[in-house]
Amino acid sequence: MSRRSTKATRRPSPPLYADDAQYTSDDGKTTIGRAAVLEGLTKFFAENKEAKLGLQIESARFLTPDVLLEKRICDRRRRDDALRLQLREKGWRVAHLRTE
């Protein structure tokens, strides 16, 4: 499955992240927990005014019926992010965000 999206945001949305969400930066550091992930992303966007989250969905595929993997191109340098979304009680949530 492949689709393009032009929606971009500078603010991560708390309800989109699972309680046990993880973020792995391009230097390999992993942050665990929605509050910690959102705090780190908020700090990053405050320090990097031109950065955007989720400019273009390059591809998406189901790993299982309740796990979706998306690959996104997130800035002008074509830095890639991968999102693993899981279907939870309240709908789809970001379980893992990885910057490549």
RANORFEN-V635338 format. One record per helix or strand of 3 or more residues. SS is the DSSP state (hx for helix, st for strand). FROM is the first residue (numbers start at 0). TO is the last residue. If there is no record, write none. Layout:
# RANORFEN-V635338
SS;FROM;TO
SS;FROM;TO
This chain:
# RANORFEN-V635338
hx;13;15
st;16;23
st;29;31
hx;33;46
st;55;63
st;66;72
st;79;87
st;90;98
